Amino acid sequence: MSSHPLISPQARIAILGGGLLGRLMALELSGRGLSIDLYDRGGPEAEHAAARVAAAMLAPLAESAVTEHGVVRMGQYGLQRWPQLLAQLDTPVFLQQAGTMVVWHRQDAPEAQRFRGILQRTQAAIPDLPPLQTLSGPQIAELEPALAGHFQAAYYLPGEGQLDNRQLLAALVPALQARGVRLHWHQARGLDDFAPGEQGQPDLLIDTRGLGAKPQWSQLRGVRGEVLRVHAPEVQLRRPTRLMHPRYPIYIAPKQDHHFVIGATEIESDDMSPASVRSAMELLSAAYTVHSGFAEARILEINTQCRPTLPDNLPAIRQVRPRVLEINGLYRHGFMISPAVLDCAVELLLTGQAPLATRFDMDVRLLAAA
């Protein structure tokens, strides 16, 4: 690590990629008085970003079944950091921290037991996680009345949450404009389009393009997800619910006004073609078994997107050329871990050191001369 900041207080910074992390970086750095240009190949609606399709769940304990302890700690950090980030916005963004329900049908009880064992091992390694609670049928009815009578047992993971991803992406645009960030929509830019440090050029480039950075970061791969959005006025779920499934846990995330995001499919592919019939049928039938009110729901969207993923499925920050910082690999945990990744990157820029990254076991690689 460098012993000196990577930027000066008067630095002009160009951020490539206007998805979730790019917008958060622009918000944080502009708030510190830095001059920011943000470039994206799409528009303010973030139509090309994985963040637009996501369920935006903040569930570190639940996700520990498929990830490392460092990511779990990032998720814990994010639960505390998100209210602070949202407080900077003039437009309200839906944020809920009412916990996660995990349910299963009788035939999938062995999978539920396996899931519980993984979560208990995570809690033993990270003792400050709120403990998993096992609920009986009456306790389920008290905590989540919409599930009363449907399941004999469930797990409740206190403190976990979610936010509305599209509200957030939209609210960030006027906030960035108010801070003087120059927004260059529909202007795809790559690293070779700039000569940072030269006259008339930015002092630093920050690349947050996700899979758009694959030409420069060959280890990146896409992991495809398929997600449904429905409007279900008859369903009254209060918090995100995960259903144990023979192939993968299916999540149902209730947003405002009886809108729900249903997903969980993971396919090792960067194929962006429409969702398969099989995936759509699995997601819809699973939702119906959780609550029969989904039978009368209206399908608003069936979306596909590919999450940018590195070989170890963990995020990384690297510098492979002077005055260029690349941040990538948030995988399926983008909203959960982005506050931690953001603060690690900002700390690195301002101090040349990254103690936060060490705390989260995040891979940070700088040039030896930096």
Disulfide bonds with the S-S distance in Angstrom:
none
